[in-house]
Amino acid sequence: MATPYDAEMAWLGNWWQVDVVDGYKGPLLLSFVAFVVTFVTTRTITRMIRAGKGPFHNVSTGGVHMHHSTPGVLLLILGGFMGVGSPPLSVWTYLAGLLVGIGASLVLDEFAMIFRLQDVYWTQEGQLSVNMVTLAAACVGLAAVGVSPVKLNDMPEHVAALRFGAMVALLIHFVLVAVTALKGKYPTALIGLFVSPITWAAAVRLARPTSPWARWRYDPEKLDHAKRRAADFDRRWAPIRRHWDDFIGGTPTPNTPGS
């Protein structure tokens, strides 16, 4: 008699065969794992350096501090060229996925510093890096496990009407993703690329008051309503988001007067 464990293992085996092996997702899945492991390792090491614990220390060359985004850029370039120049699903393709995952993680971990062109790693502004890593991990992870808004490959080739309907639905979905982005809900739009209901809900709700959609389409009364809604949303969810950022990336250094 089959047990729940057997059913779970059967589902896992089917997912691995259909979505990873047959779906050629092996390099992407390896890249995702490398991305997450590299980020966790990097943040652990930087926290230890900040606390003055362990054998790790900052690296400098010629009196210039070497940020870990530097090797990250090099690994990204190497992995990218290796990926486009390798035979499909060869060992080189998997190696390219590994390099891209490690390189992207190292670069995005210092995204806020690159964006602001100053060392804000342990400041409140530096939490932007944590947001970008979390968002990238969510999107790549969803793609790696085979999540898709419309799976056309699951439909028989001869069912033309169904395939046409699926294509129309996919087109509508991408339009709603664009609307969500224009409404200033960029993280939601990225996640919504893979999880359709999130996009559908976000697209019909009020835009962020500073978004292009609000500037182009809202009259003063509706814009005031959008500002109140955004303030209420931020007041409710900002503390949760801040605690999450602190837990993942470390608590920022408090700003001192005059700094």
Sequence and secondary structure as in RCSB ss.txt:
>XXXX:A:sequence
MATPYDAEMAWLGNWWQVDVVDGYKGPLLLSFVAFVVTFVTTRTITRMIRAGKGPFHNVSTGGVHMHHSTPGVLL
LILGGFMGVGSPPLSVWTYLAGLLVGIGASLVLDEFAMIFRLQDVYWTQEGQLSVNMVTLAAACVGLAAVGVSPV
KLNDMPEHVAALRFGAMVALLIHFVLVAVTALKGKYPTALIGLFVSPITWAAAVRLARPTSPWARWRYDPEKLDH
AKRRAADFDRRWAPIRRHWDDFIGGTPTPNTPGS
>XXXX:A:secstr
   HHHHHHHHHHHHIIIIIITTT HHHHHHHHHHHHHHHHHHHHHHHHHHT SS    EETTEE  THHHHHHH
HHHHHHHHHHS TTSHHHHHHHHHHHHHHHHHHTTHHHHHHTS  TTSSTTHHHHHHHHHHHHHHHHHHTT  S 
 GGGS TT HHHHHHHHHHHHHHHHHHHHHHHTT HHHHHHHTT HHHHHHHHHS   TTSHHHHHH  HHHHHH
HHHHHHHHHHHHHHHHHHHHHHHH       TT 
